[in-house]
Amino acid sequence: MHPMTALDRRDFAIALAAMTVVVLSSNILVQYPFHAWGLQDYFTWGAFTYPFAFLVTELANRRFGPQGARRVVYVGFILAVVLSVILATPRIAIASGSAFLTAQLLDIAIFSRLREKAWWLPPFASSTISAAVDTMIFFSFAFYCGLIPGTEHTIDGLLGRVGIVEECLALPWVTLAIADYGVKLTLSAFSILPYGAMLRVINPVLVQRRAA
């Protein structure tokens, strides 16, 4: 395995910064419904920023391989959750962190299995599947205020037992989740173009490293 060069460290820092900015901004924006055109019951502002986390992961996977992409996810996850606890709410931070880590690691696994296929297939397939998992985990944990099925407990109640006290933000989470996933699918399709453009930058670097 080649040691990291100055170029590798620069690109890794860029990927890490991009991931942190995307997740942190999304954790804040997801608390604000998108009121334009009467769509406040279907979208939050975070729906338009978070899908770019998958693009960052997939480019990191192509640039550094699965191991390097996981490093971006792990470090980005820690930084984003810590900052989100300060700037968002604990429940949003926990929901986001759980969904993010699960979905991004799944994205890396799927992408890696398909990386030798047609150039557009790995990012599209991995983001389509992992985005569904991410959406289900995040919205059900962040905004579901009722009793947990099969129990007599609410999520707020369980969090209160470990010292996290806050009032559930009662948003229409099912419609938000469905609409959010639709946005993720749309942006996944559109992000194929910038992904392809970035491959023109990444591939010569990879060829140069293999020749070294």
N, C-alpha and C positions, 0 to 999 in steps of 0.2 A: 504494500500500500504506500502510495506516495505521501510524503509529508506535505503539510499545507504550505503553500507559497504565499507571498504577500498578496497576490491576486486572489487566491482562495480566501484568505482572511478578509479581504475587502468585500468580496461577494457574499461571504457568510454574514458579515456585519450588516450589509444592505438587506439581506433576506430576513435577518432577525429584527431589524428596525421596522421593516415593512409589516411583518407579522404582528409585532407589538402594537403598531399604530392601528392596524385594521381591527384587531380584537378589542383594544381599549375603546376606540371610537364607537364600535358597534355596541359594546356593553352600555355605553352612555345613551346612544341614540335609540336603542330598543325600548327605552322607557317613554318615548315620545311618539304618539300616533301620527301617521301621515294624513293631515287634514285636507290636503288638496283634493278637489273633485269628490268630496264626500267619502273618501276611502279610509277614514280613521278606524273603522271596524275591521279592516283587512290588512293594513300595513303599518309598520313602524318605520321610522327613518333607518333603523339598523338593518332592515331587510336589503337595503341598497348598498351597504358597505361590507357586511360580513362575508358574502360569497367570495370576495377577493382573497380571503384566507386560503381557500382551496387552490387558487392560482399560485399563490406564494409557495405553498407546500409542493405543488407539482413541479414548479420551476426549480425549487431546491432539490427535489428528488432527481430531476434530470441532470442538474449541475453537480451535485455531491453524492448521489446515490441514496439508497434507503437509510443508511446509517447517518449520513449528514443531514438528511431531511428530518429524521427523528430528533436530532440535536436542535434544529431550528424550532420544531414543535415544542420540545420540552422547555427550552429556555424561554421561548416566546410565551408559553403557557404560564410559567412562573411569574414573569414580569407583568403580563397582562392581568392575571388574577390579583396580584398584589396592588397594582395601580387601580384596578376596578373596585376593590374593597374600599379604597379611599374616595374614588370619584363616582362610583355607582352605589349599589346597595349590596350587603353580604349575600342575600339570596340570589340576586342577579349574578354576582361573581361566582357563586358555587354552581349555579345552573350553567353558566357560560363555560366555566372551567371543565365541568364534567362532560358537557356536550362536545366542547372543542377537542379535548384530549382523545375521547373515544372516536370521534369522527375523523380527526386528522390522522390518527394511527391506522384506521381502517383505510383511509384514502391512500396512504403510503403503501399498504399491503396490496391493495388492488392495482395501483399504478405499477408497482414492481412486477406483478405477475404479467402485466400486459405491455411492459415497456418495449418489447421487441416487435410489437404489432404496428399497424399503421400509426403514424405520428400523432394523429388526432384522437385515436381511440383511448389510450391510457388516461389522459386528463378528463375526457368527457365521461367515460364509464365510472372512473373512481369518484369524481365529484358528484355525479348523479346519485350514486348509491350512498356515499358517506353523508351527503347533504340531507338525505331523508332521515338518517339516524340522528344527525345533529339536531334537526328541527324537532323531532319527536322528543328527544331528551330535554332540550332547552325549554321549549314552551310549556311542556307538562310540569316541569319542576319550577319554573320561574313564575307562572301565572295561575296555576291551578289552586283554587282556594278551598275546595271542598274536602271531604274525608277521603283519605287514601283508600282505594277499593280493597275490601276485605279487612279493613281495620277500623278503629274508632279514633284515629289520629289524623290531624292535618299536618301538612309540611311545616307550617308555621309553629305548630305545637312541638314537633320533634326538634326543630331548630332551637326553640326556646329552652329545651332541656339541656342544650349544650351552651347556653348563654347568648344565642343569637336571637334577639328580640326585634321584630319588625312586623308591620302590617302587610298582609298580602295585597299586591297591586292587582285588583280585579279587572283584568282586560279580557276581551273575548278571545281566549287563547287558541281555541280550535280553529276559528276562521283566520286568525292571525297566522297560525302554523301552516294552514293550507295555502294561503296567499304567499307567505314567506317562502315556502318550498317552490311555488311557481316562479317567484323572482329568482331563486337560486338556479333553477333549471334554465331560465332564460339567460341569466348572466353566465352560466357555465357554457352555453352554446356560443355566446358572443366572445367569451374569453379565449376561445380556441384561436382567434385571430392574433391577439397579443402574445399568446403562448407560442404560436408558430413563428411570430416575428422574433421573439426572444431566443428561439432555437437557433436562429441565424447567428446570434451572438455567442450562445453557449457552446454549440457544436465545435467551432474552431478551437476554443479553449480546451475542450476535452481531447481533441485530436492532438493538440500540442502537448498536453500532459501525458498522453499515452506514449508519445514519441520520446519523451524525456527519459 
